[in-house]
Amino acid sequence: MDSVVHFEIPFEDKDRAKKFYADTFGWTFQDSGVEMNGDQYTTIMTCEVDEETQRPKEIGKMNGGFVPKNMVNTPVVVMNVKDIEKAIAQVEANGGTGGDVFPVGTFGLYAYVTDSEKNRIGIWQDIKQEAKDES
């Protein structure tokens, strides 16, 4: 079963959005160094993460990110899938619309798709990292 692992919040003014979520919920932010549609992707930290994996330490918690409003205009939930191309085919077979796959750094593959109700959702496939040779 695929599960929700991430969320995205669109912004018009990222500094204003950061201030709102920091002041309202106590969230912190980390610029990722990854460009997304002309803007640096900013991770929204709602919980502590493991320093090595960058995954939440507590089960049931998740972090998110800010995306420019010209990409999405409503919040997006993101599901983790084992095979993004297969997931897109399943979306289309079940009445949704597929989307283009793009890499996110060396971390994973991402696509926006539309469900049967015309809601935009995200699907994410981790890219397995090879163990670094320590010789």
JOSUL-V420666 format. One record per residue. N is the residue number from 1. RES is the residue in one letter. SS is DSSP state (helix for helix, strand for strand, loop for the rest). Layout:
# JOSUL-V420666
n & res & ss
N & RES & SS
N & RES & SS
This chain:
# JOSUL-V420666
n & res & ss
1 & M & loop
2 & D & loop
3 & S & strand
4 & V & strand
5 & V & strand
6 & H & strand
7 & F & strand
8 & E & strand
9 & I & strand
10 & P & strand
11 & F & strand
12 & E & loop
13 & D & loop
14 & K & helix
15 & D & helix
16 & R & helix
17 & A & helix
18 & K & helix
19 & K & helix
20 & F & helix
21 & Y & helix
22 & A & helix
23 & D & helix
24 & T & helix
25 & F & helix
26 & G & loop
27 & W & loop
28 & T & strand
29 & F & strand
30 & Q & strand
31 & D & strand
32 & S & strand
33 & G & strand
34 & V & strand
35 & E & strand
36 & M & strand
37 & N & loop
38 & G & loop
39 & D & strand
40 & Q & strand
41 & Y & strand
42 & T & strand
43 & T & strand
44 & I & strand
45 & M & strand
46 & T & loop
47 & C & loop
48 & E & loop
49 & V & strand
50 & D & loop
51 & E & loop
52 & E & loop
53 & T & loop
54 & Q & loop
55 & R & loop
56 & P & strand
57 & K & loop
58 & E & loop
59 & I & loop
60 & G & loop
61 & K & loop
62 & M & loop
63 & N & loop
64 & G & strand
65 & G & strand
66 & F & strand
67 & V & strand
68 & P & strand
69 & K & loop
70 & N & loop
71 & M & loop
72 & V & loop
73 & N & loop
74 & T & loop
75 & P & loop
76 & V & strand
77 & V & strand
78 & V & strand
79 & M & strand
80 & N & strand
81 & V & loop
82 & K & loop
83 & D & loop
84 & I & helix
85 & E & helix
86 & K & helix
87 & A & helix
88 & I & helix
89 & A & helix
90 & Q & helix
91 & V & helix
92 & E & helix
93 & A & helix
94 & N & loop
95 & G & loop
96 & G & loop
97 & T & strand
98 & G & loop
99 & G & loop
100 & D & loop
101 & V & strand
102 & F & strand
103 & P & strand
104 & V & strand
105 & G & loop
106 & T & loop
107 & F & loop
108 & G & strand
109 & L & strand
110 & Y & strand
111 & A & strand
112 & Y & strand
113 & V & strand
114 & T & strand
115 & D & loop
116 & S & loop
117 & E & loop
118 & K & loop
119 & N & loop
120 & R & strand
121 & I & strand
122 & G & strand
123 & I & strand
124 & W & strand
125 & Q & strand
126 & D & strand
127 & I & loop
128 & K & loop
129 & Q & loop
130 & E & loop
131 & A & loop
132 & K & loop
133 & D & loop
134 & E & loop
135 & S & loop
